Amino acid sequence: MNMNLNNEPTIDQLAQLLAIRKDRNDSHILWVCESGQVHVEGLAPHSEEAEFESTRPNMRARLRTYRRGLGYVGKKAAADREFVSRVLHTLKQEWQAAQHAAGVHVIDRYY
């Protein structure tokens, strides 16, 4: 599933990205690369966010880490339309500033 913040992203696209992940397996990071492409990736056990960022030099923005078992990814999270809508709205708002900024913009709250 592809979702790009520069190409009119939809709630359904974001829901699909969240649905394919397993909340019980790993913590996850939702991040955006310089092209606007949105990614949701598992964070390896005992890894730090800074290490994750350092291996993705084209990262421009990311949400705070979704900790394993808290319900932020997976099919249940994807079915929560209010949650997915808030995440999408936040990404769209924050992307306006983050896409042209240097470094990684960490988003730690939802709108």
URQUIVEN-V855814 format. One record per backbone hydrogen bond with DSSP energy under -0.5 kcal/mol. NH is the residue of the N-H (numbers start at 0). CO is the residue of the C=O. If there is no record, write none. Layout:
BEGIN
nh->NH co->CO
nh->NH co->CO
END
This chain:
BEGIN
nh->4 co->35
nh->6 co->3
nh->13 co->9
nh->14 co->10
nh->15 co->11
nh->16 co->12
nh->17 co->13
nh->18 co->14
nh->19 co->15
nh->20 co->17
nh->22 co->20
nh->24 co->21
nh->25 co->21
nh->26 co->42
nh->27 co->65
nh->28 co->40
nh->30 co->28
nh->30 co->38
nh->31 co->60
nh->32 co->36
nh->33 co->57
nh->35 co->32
nh->37 co->2
nh->38 co->30
nh->40 co->28
nh->42 co->26
nh->43 co->41
nh->46 co->43
nh->51 co->47
nh->52 co->48
nh->53 co->49
nh->54 co->50
nh->54 co->51
nh->55 co->52
nh->58 co->55
nh->59 co->31
nh->60 co->31
nh->61 co->104
nh->62 co->29
nh->63 co->106
nh->65 co->27
nh->66 co->64
nh->68 co->22
nh->69 co->66
nh->73 co->17
nh->77 co->73
nh->78 co->74
nh->79 co->75
nh->79 co->76
nh->80 co->78
nh->83 co->79
nh->84 co->80
nh->85 co->81
nh->86 co->82
nh->87 co->83
nh->88 co->84
nh->89 co->85
nh->90 co->86
nh->91 co->87
nh->92 co->88
nh->93 co->89
nh->94 co->90
nh->95 co->91
nh->95 co->92
nh->96 co->92
nh->96 co->93
nh->97 co->93
nh->98 co->94
nh->99 co->96
nh->100 co->97
nh->104 co->59
nh->104 co->102
nh->105 co->103
nh->106 co->61
nh->106 co->104
nh->107 co->105
nh->110 co->85
END
